[in-house]
């Protein structure tokens, strides 16, 4: 219970009057602050949306700058036989757009040497037991080279000469 001296005996509800005066005085300030708070929250939300859109734009620009973007080239290889992976391709940014066909007529095979005497049993076996001769290597019909062989020359030595000749 509170003791008050204001309005004692006057019959006025002073507590209610004071409360109403304070509320009337506070209400315009409170409304201004609430409106300002809503405006600031709307600005923050708008800035968040702008930031999100700028991030999306940056990602799009980065994609255009990448190797696969505007000037980027990425080859696609269609291989009719999945068993044979005989072709690979790379493209630079200066590559011309288009479709290109490659036909593999035959795959390279290992070289073989046969003699009338039969197969070689070791890499140190002589290619010729007497005299001299020559071996001609045909590379796909477009390039060939010849190696001179002498009596007693081993398969290993012929291979070395072939590698040296092929590099030229």
C-alpha positions in Angstrom: 0.0 0.0 0.0 1.4 3.4 -1.0 0.8 6.7 0.8 0.4 9.7 -1.4 -0.2 13.3 -0.5 -1.2 14.6 -4.0 -4.9 15.1 -4.4 -5.8 13.6 -1.0 -9.4 14.3 -0.5 -9.9 15.9 -3.9 -11.6 12.9 -5.4 -9.3 12.9 -8.5 -7.5 9.7 -9.6 -4.1 11.4 -9.8 -2.2 8.2 -10.4 -4.2 7.5 -13.6 -3.8 11.1 -14.7 0.0 11.0 -14.3 0.2 7.7 -16.1 -1.9 9.1 -19.0 0.3 12.2 -19.2 3.5 10.1 -19.3 2.0 7.8 -22.0 0.9 10.8 -24.1 4.4 12.4 -23.8 6.2 9.1 -24.6 4.0 7.9 -27.5 5.3 10.3 -30.3 9.0 9.6 -29.3 8.3 5.9 -29.3 6.6 6.0 -32.7 9.5 7.9 -34.2 12.0 5.4 -32.8 9.9 2.5 -34.0 9.7 4.0 -37.5 13.4 4.7 -37.5 14.1 1.1 -36.4 11.9 -0.3 -39.3 13.7 2.0 -41.8 17.1 0.9 -40.6 16.0 -2.8 -40.8 14.7 -2.3 -44.3 18.0 -0.7 -45.3 20.0 -3.6 -43.8 17.8 -6.1 -45.7 18.3 -4.1 -48.9 22.0 -4.1 -48.4 22.0 -7.8 -47.8 20.1 -8.4 -51.1 22.5 -6.1 -53.0 25.4 -8.0 -51.5 23.9 -11.3 -52.6 23.3 -10.1 -56.1 26.9 -8.7 -56.3 28.2 -12.1 -55.2 26.2 -13.8 -57.9 27.5 -11.3 -60.5 31.1 -11.9 -59.3 30.6 -15.7 -59.7 29.3 -15.2 -63.2 32.2 -12.9 -64.2 34.7 -15.5 -62.7 33.1 -18.2 -64.7 33.4 -16.1 -67.9 37.1 -15.5 -67.1 37.8 -19.2 -66.6 39.2 -21.5 -69.3 35.7 -22.7 -70.1 34.2 -19.2 -70.2 33.8 -16.8 -73.2 37.1 -17.7 -74.9 37.6 -21.0 -73.2 37.7 -24.2 -75.3 37.1 -27.7 -74.0 37.3 -30.6 -76.5 34.8 -33.4 -76.4 35.9 -36.8 -77.8 33.4 -39.3 -79.0 35.0 -42.7 -79.2 33.0 -45.4 -81.0 34.9 -48.1 -79.3 35.2 -47.6 -75.5 37.8 -50.4 -75.5 40.4 -48.3 -77.3 41.4 -45.0 -75.8 43.6 -44.1 -78.8 43.0 -40.3 -78.9 43.2 -37.4 -76.5 42.8 -33.7 -77.2 43.5 -30.4 -75.7 42.4 -27.0 -76.9 43.9 -23.5 -76.2 41.9 -20.3 -76.1 43.0 -19.6 -79.6 41.5 -22.8 -81.0 38.9 -22.4 -83.6 35.4 -23.6 -82.8 34.2 -26.5 -84.9 33.9 -30.2 -85.3 36.9 -32.2 -86.4 37.0 -35.9 -87.3 39.9 -38.2 -86.8 39.9 -41.7 -88.3 42.3 -44.2 -86.9 43.0 -46.6 -89.8 45.3 -48.9 -87.8 47.1 -48.9 -84.5 50.9 -49.1 -84.2 52.3 -52.5 -83.6 55.6 -53.6 -82.1 58.4 -54.3 -84.5 59.4 -57.9 -85.3 62.5 -59.4 -86.8 62.5 -62.9 -88.4 65.2 -64.9 -89.9 65.4 -68.1 -91.8 67.2 -69.7 -88.9 64.3 -69.0 -86.6 63.5 -66.8 -83.6 66.1 -65.1 -81.4 66.4 -66.5 -77.9 68.4 -63.6 -76.3 69.1 -59.9 -76.9 72.7 -60.8 -77.2 72.1 -63.1 -80.2 73.8 -62.0 -83.4 71.6 -60.7 -86.2 74.0 -61.9 -88.8 76.6 -64.7 -88.3 78.6 -63.7 -91.3 78.8 -60.9 -93.9 77.0 -57.6 -93.9 73.4 -56.4 -94.6 70.9 -53.7 -93.8 67.6 -53.4 -92.0 65.0 -51.0 -93.4 62.4 -49.7 -91.0 59.1 -48.4 -92.5 57.2 -46.1 -90.2 53.6 -46.1 -91.3 54.5 -45.8 -95.0 55.4 -42.1 -94.6 59.0 -42.4 -93.2 61.6 -45.0 -93.4 65.2 -45.4 -92.4 68.0 -48.0 -92.9 70.5 -49.4 -90.5 73.7 -51.2 -91.7 74.3 -54.5 -89.9 77.6 -56.4 -89.7 78.3 -60.0 -88.7 78.1 -60.6 -85.0 76.1 -57.5 -84.3 73.6 -58.3 -81.4 69.9 -57.3 -81.2 70.8 -54.9 -78.4 73.3 -53.1 -80.6 70.9 -53.0 -83.5 68.2 -51.5 -81.2 70.7 -48.8 -80.1 71.5 -47.9 -83.7 67.8 -47.8 -84.6 67.1 -45.4 -81.7 70.0 -43.1 -82.8 68.9 -43.2 -86.4 65.2 -42.6 -85.5 66.1 -39.4 -83.5 67.7 -37.9 -86.6 
